[in-house]
Amino acid sequence: MHIVLISTPIGFLGSGKGGGVELTLNSLLTGLIAEGHTVDVVAPNNSKLVEASKKVKLHFVEGEEQKKLATSRLLFASNYS
């Protein structure tokens, strides 16, 4: 099966800014490749995949790296904690 995964725009892959999304994406890649699937990843410029993902085709997209979370997001989250 040919699968396309889209990364988070928070930061480029390999920066660590994607947190759980970045870790999950790398785990998915490893598992999908091991099962024989063809995988493409769409991610911000400068992204790098884990060493085991050499069989993955990486498609870069333009974007602006986010430096911090928007205040409204922090306020929204604090209202429900």
C-alpha positions as CSV (number, residue, x, y, z in Angstrom):
1,M,0.0,0.0,0.0
2,H,1.2,3.6,-0.7
3,I,0.7,5.8,2.3
4,V,1.2,9.6,2.7
5,L,1.8,11.0,6.2
6,I,1.7,14.8,6.9
7,S,3.8,16.2,9.7
8,T,3.0,19.0,12.1
9,P,3.8,22.6,11.0
10,I,5.1,23.5,14.5
11,G,8.7,22.8,13.5
12,F,10.7,20.8,11.1
13,L,11.2,17.1,11.7
14,G,14.3,16.5,13.7
15,S,14.0,19.7,15.6
16,G,12.2,18.1,18.5
17,K,9.6,20.8,18.5
18,G,6.9,18.4,17.1
19,G,7.0,16.5,20.4
20,G,4.7,13.5,20.4
21,V,3.6,14.1,16.8
22,E,7.2,13.8,15.7
23,L,7.8,10.7,17.8
24,T,4.6,9.0,16.6
25,L,5.3,9.8,12.9
26,N,8.8,8.2,13.2
27,S,7.3,5.1,14.9
28,L,4.7,4.8,12.2
29,L,7.3,5.1,9.5
30,T,9.4,2.3,11.0
31,G,6.4,0.0,11.4
32,L,4.9,0.7,8.0
33,I,8.3,0.2,6.2
34,A,8.8,-3.0,8.1
35,E,5.5,-4.3,6.8
36,G,6.5,-3.5,3.2
37,H,4.5,-0.4,2.6
38,T,5.6,2.6,0.5
39,V,5.5,5.8,2.5
40,D,5.8,9.5,1.5
41,V,6.0,12.2,4.2
42,V,5.0,15.9,3.7
43,A,7.0,18.0,6.2
44,P,8.4,21.6,6.6
45,N,11.7,22.5,4.9
46,N,14.8,21.3,6.7
47,S,13.1,18.2,8.0
48,K,15.1,15.1,8.5
49,L,13.8,11.6,9.2
50,V,15.2,8.9,11.5
51,E,18.0,6.7,10.0
52,A,15.6,3.7,9.5
53,S,13.4,5.8,7.2
54,K,15.8,6.0,4.2
55,K,13.2,4.3,2.0
56,V,10.7,7.1,2.7
57,K,10.3,9.9,0.1
58,L,10.2,13.3,1.9
59,H,8.3,16.2,0.3
60,F,9.2,19.6,1.6
61,V,6.7,22.4,2.0
62,E,7.3,26.1,2.8
63,G,6.2,27.5,6.1
64,E,7.1,29.6,9.0
65,E,8.5,28.0,12.2
66,Q,6.4,28.8,15.2
67,K,8.5,30.4,18.0
68,K,5.9,30.0,20.8
69,L,2.3,29.1,21.3
70,A,-0.3,31.7,20.8
71,T,-1.6,33.2,24.1
72,S,-5.2,32.3,23.1
73,R,-4.3,28.6,23.0
74,L,-2.7,28.8,26.4
75,L,-5.8,30.5,27.9
76,F,-8.1,28.0,26.2
77,A,-6.1,25.0,27.6
78,S,-5.9,26.5,31.1
79,N,-9.7,26.9,31.2
80,Y,-10.1,23.1,30.9
81,S,-7.4,21.8,33.2
